[in-house]
Amino acid sequence: MKKLEIIIQPEKLEDLKSILDESSVNGLMISNVMGYGNQKGHKKVYRGAEYNVNLLPKVKVETVIEPDVAEMLIEKIVSEIRTGTYGDGKIFVYEVEDAVRIRTGERGSDAL
């Protein structure tokens, strides 16, 4: 199994949820996070004073999927979420050794 940790701009969340729903992803977790990548934030002007904003709002979406679906899903997310500008986000891919559904005790793919 693979765990996808997808960091995106908040305004792209509905697009990402649509992609995951179309791909029959069984479940996901969404967290509001703050951070920055290569862009290191940006400058804003408030009442004539310039200041740096380096922690930008992002959304982290986590899901665990079957390995044979992972590459197709990653390609679809990248092609539909990308705007080509800094801050589009990242996808981190992890190996998941096991999963257990607490209610029934099912393990592995059955627990998804």
Helices and strands as residue ranges (DSSP letters): E 2-8, G 10-12, H 13-22, E 29-35, E 42-46, E 49-53, E 56-65, H 67-81, E 90-95, G 108-111
